[in-house]
Amino acid sequence: MSNNLLKGKRGIIFGALNDQSIAWKVAERAVEEGATITLSNTPMAIRMGEVNALAEKLNCQVVPADATSVEDLTNVFKTSMDILGGQIDFVLHSIGMSPNVRKKRTYDDLDYGMLDKTLDISAVSFHKMIQSAKKLNAIAEYGSIVALSYVAAQRTFYGYNDMADAKALLESIARSFGYIYGREHSVRVNTISQSPTFTTAGSGVKGMDKLYDFANRMSPLGNATADECADYCIVMFSDLTRKVTMQNLFHDGGFSSVGMSLRAMATYEKGLDEYMDENGNIIYG
């Protein structure tokens, strides 16, 4: 159901790959809420994914770009302003990839060349994106820039690897650039820390199925879905959140505020029983 929250607004969605992508869902919801948009992803992702099908469905254009290239990002903003007819009102950064995770390199055995790529693709690209937009004066007053993050930026999650470092940097960039862009042009910059979600990228994380189940059991409201994340992004793009900036906003069913849930405790105790002798002592072996 549309509430016309983005009626008349122009946006750029970075990172849609297929219908599992949060960016894909956000693009659909943005158009449903009255926005006109462009889509952007790498030329390879466009060839291998289904972005062109989404563009046809939403009657919008795709502007290919390597998000680590300032030249490409500058072209995305210039071209999008030409296509959409003015300054941009909202931008979604939904970009993340770790070669170390893909190659199954553990955190204590990282390839540092791959780490550089992880940080550049998953976090520094956010800085390059915002800086390119600012230099072009591409974002309208009270425009909204949102990047997708994860709680591993602030807490340790086994298997999330160097992506945790990338997300921590991403959130720092949002605060640092949010101050400058807000003070000078009233542009908002925030991150949304989403529940574990079975996107193409998320599925590559070691033990993702177990992590998803654990978070779902721990969260009072359960995990937030990709569709629900899209709804939250729409609110962050709208005029309803004009004074929200420099924030990392948890969208995780309450997971980030829970120490130990009743369901998790019950599961822990049940599992512990299997490793105890008849006297209640833990058996190590």
Disulfide bonds with the S-S distance in Angstrom:
none
